[in-house]
């Protein structure tokens, strides 16, 4: 409830100054999406960065090494499994309700960023 209220306040304060809002990492579960829609409204575009579990695992393990995190491979795999369990219903929900755009996230950070920019630009036209 607190995160949603903060989002709403920030969005309302900028309403006349923007073409839209990019909210990264939210909602993470179906109940969050439903609550967002009831309190704020239905999003016009939802981006889904689509990559394999193997790519996710590799990236998380590299991030863990670079920040001295001691998360094990098993813990990382469990996190990815929980992510898919939560996100699959969310993706299906947005596919049925609004414009869901899947962005191929298998490439480099720069490639993925460019794909996101292209998707947003084409949506705004």
C-alpha positions as CSV (number, residue, x, y, z in Angstrom):
1,X,0.0,0.0,0.0
2,X,2.8,2.4,0.8
3,X,4.6,1.8,-2.5
4,X,1.4,2.3,-4.4
5,X,0.6,5.5,-2.6
6,X,4.1,6.9,-3.2
7,X,3.8,6.0,-6.9
8,X,0.4,7.7,-7.1
9,X,1.6,10.9,-5.4
10,X,4.7,11.1,-7.7
11,X,2.6,10.5,-10.8
12,X,-0.1,13.0,-9.9
13,X,2.6,15.7,-9.1
14,X,4.0,15.3,-12.7
15,X,0.8,14.7,-14.6
16,X,1.0,17.8,-16.8
17,X,4.7,17.6,-17.4
18,X,5.1,14.2,-19.1
19,X,4.0,11.9,-21.8
20,X,3.9,9.0,-19.4
21,X,5.7,7.1,-16.7
22,X,8.2,4.2,-16.7
23,X,7.8,2.2,-13.6
24,X,10.6,-0.4,-13.3
25,X,10.0,-3.6,-11.4
26,X,6.4,-3.0,-10.4
27,X,4.1,-4.7,-10.2
28,X,5.8,-8.0,-9.3
29,X,2.6,-10.0,-8.6
30,X,-0.9,-10.2,-10.0
31,X,-2.5,-8.7,-6.9
32,X,-0.2,-5.7,-7.2
33,X,-1.3,-5.1,-10.8
34,X,-5.0,-5.4,-9.9
35,X,-4.5,-2.9,-7.0
36,X,-2.6,-0.5,-9.3
37,X,-5.4,-0.5,-11.8
38,X,-8.1,0.1,-9.1
39,X,-6.2,3.0,-7.5
40,X,-4.4,4.6,-10.4
41,X,-5.6,3.1,-13.7
42,X,-4.8,0.7,-16.4
43,X,-1.4,1.1,-18.0
44,X,-1.3,1.8,-21.7
45,X,1.9,-0.2,-22.3
46,X,3.6,-2.9,-20.3
47,X,7.2,-4.0,-21.2
48,X,8.4,-7.5,-20.4
49,X,12.1,-8.1,-20.7
50,X,12.2,-11.6,-22.0
51,X,15.2,-13.8,-21.5
52,X,15.9,-17.4,-20.5
53,X,16.5,-18.7,-17.0
54,X,20.0,-19.5,-18.0
55,X,20.7,-15.9,-19.0
56,X,19.2,-14.6,-15.7
57,X,21.3,-17.1,-13.7
58,X,24.5,-16.1,-15.5
59,X,23.8,-12.4,-15.0
60,X,22.9,-12.8,-11.3
61,X,26.0,-14.9,-10.6
62,X,28.2,-12.3,-12.3
63,X,26.5,-9.5,-10.3
64,X,27.0,-11.5,-7.1
65,X,30.7,-11.9,-7.9
66,X,31.2,-8.2,-8.6
67,X,29.6,-7.1,-5.4
68,X,31.0,-9.7,-3.1
69,X,27.6,-11.3,-2.5
70,X,27.7,-14.8,-1.2
71,X,24.5,-16.0,-2.8
72,X,24.9,-19.6,-4.0
73,X,23.9,-20.9,-7.4
74,X,21.1,-22.9,-5.7
75,X,19.7,-19.7,-4.1
76,X,20.0,-17.9,-7.4
77,X,18.1,-20.7,-9.1
78,X,15.4,-20.6,-6.4
79,X,15.0,-16.8,-6.9
80,X,14.6,-17.3,-10.6
81,X,12.0,-20.0,-10.1
82,X,10.0,-17.7,-7.7
83,X,10.3,-14.9,-10.3
84,X,8.8,-17.1,-13.1
85,X,6.0,-18.4,-10.7
86,X,5.0,-14.8,-9.9
87,X,5.5,-13.2,-13.4
88,X,3.9,-15.8,-15.6
89,X,0.3,-15.0,-14.3
90,X,1.2,-11.3,-14.4
91,X,2.3,-11.6,-18.1
92,X,-0.9,-13.5,-19.0
93,X,-3.0,-10.9,-17.2
94,X,-1.4,-8.0,-19.1
95,X,-1.6,-9.9,-22.4
96,X,-5.4,-10.1,-22.0
97,X,-5.9,-6.5,-20.7
98,X,-3.5,-4.1,-22.3
99,X,-0.7,-3.8,-24.8
100,X,2.1,-6.1,-23.6
101,X,5.4,-5.8,-25.5
102,X,8.0,-8.4,-25.0
103,X,11.5,-7.1,-25.5
104,X,14.2,-9.7,-26.3
105,X,16.6,-9.3,-23.3
106,X,19.2,-11.9,-24.4
107,X,21.6,-9.3,-25.8
108,X,24.0,-6.9,-24.2
109,X,22.8,-4.2,-21.8
110,X,23.2,-1.7,-24.7
111,X,21.2,-3.8,-27.1
112,X,18.4,-4.3,-24.7
113,X,18.3,-0.6,-23.8
114,X,18.0,0.2,-27.5
115,X,15.2,-2.3,-28.0
116,X,13.3,-0.7,-25.1
117,X,13.8,2.7,-26.5
118,X,12.5,1.6,-29.9
119,X,9.5,-0.1,-28.4
120,X,8.6,3.0,-26.4
121,X,9.2,5.4,-29.3
122,X,7.0,3.3,-31.6
123,X,4.3,3.3,-29.0
124,X,4.4,7.1,-28.5
125,X,4.0,7.7,-32.3
